[in-house]
């Protein structure tokens, strides 16, 4: 569906390491960010840092595209809990 494709396009952005680095030494290097389309979606766990301008512009563009195509959630969700961790030098979400 167009919604699934738009969400996948947004998700693909999070795997561009130059824009969304995940390298870490300890768990305190990592944090969770609620960048996905729905308020019910899990956080993106990555290295704590300010987004570069290029990343922020592309993120906003893809978020807006997905939100315009996808039906809004019928309910508002509390942010999904996450456990930011540094696993083998990569920021990860260890929550179940």
N, C-alpha and C positions, 0 to 999 in steps of 0.2 A: 504494500500500500504506500501511497505518498508519505503518510505519517511515519511509517517504519523506515522508509528511505531517508527522510529528513533527520530522524533520530540517529540513524546509523552514521550519517554525514557528520553530525555533531560529535558522536562518540569517537569517530575516526580522528577528529581533531585532538582529542586528549592523548593520542598515541604518537603525536609529533613531538619528539623529545625536546627539540630546540625551543618549542613554544611552552610545553608543559613538562619541565624536568622532574624526574622522580628519584634521582640519585640522592643517597643519604649515608650518614655514618651512624646516627642514633635516631630513635623514634621522635625525639624532640625536633629533628629536622623536617618532619612531615606534618601535614595538616589535611583536613577534609574541607572541600569546597562544594557547595551545592550549585553546580553549573548546569545540571541536566534540565530537561524540559519540564518535568512534573515536580511538584513539591513532594510527591510520594517517592521519587527516585533517590537512590543512595548517593552519597557524596563521592566526589572524585578525590582520591587521596594522592597527593603529590608533594613535592618539596615546597616548604614555606618560602615564598618570595612574592614580590610584586610582579604582576603580569607585564610583559613587554607590551608596548602599544600595539604592535602588529598582532599579537596573540589576542589582546582584548578586543580589537576591532573584528577579527575573524570570529571570535567566540560570540560576540553580540550579534553578528550577522547570521550565524548558523542557529543561535538560540531563537532569534526572531522568526527566521524562516520556519523552524520546526513548530514554534508556538502558533504561527499563523495557519499552518496546515492541520495540526493535530487538534482533536476535540479537547477542550479543557477538562481537567479532572472533575468528576461530579462532586467530590468532597475535597476539603482542604486537609492536608496531612501535616503532622508534626514532622520535623526533620528526622530522617531515619538515622539511628545511632550508627556510629562507626568507631573503629579502633585503629587509629593511625599507628603504623609500625614500620620499622626499617628491617626488611627481610632480605638478607644477602645483598645489601647495598642499594635496595630499591624500596621506595615508599609504597606501602601496601595497606589494604584494609583487612584487618584480621578478625573483624566481627563476623559472627555466623550468618 
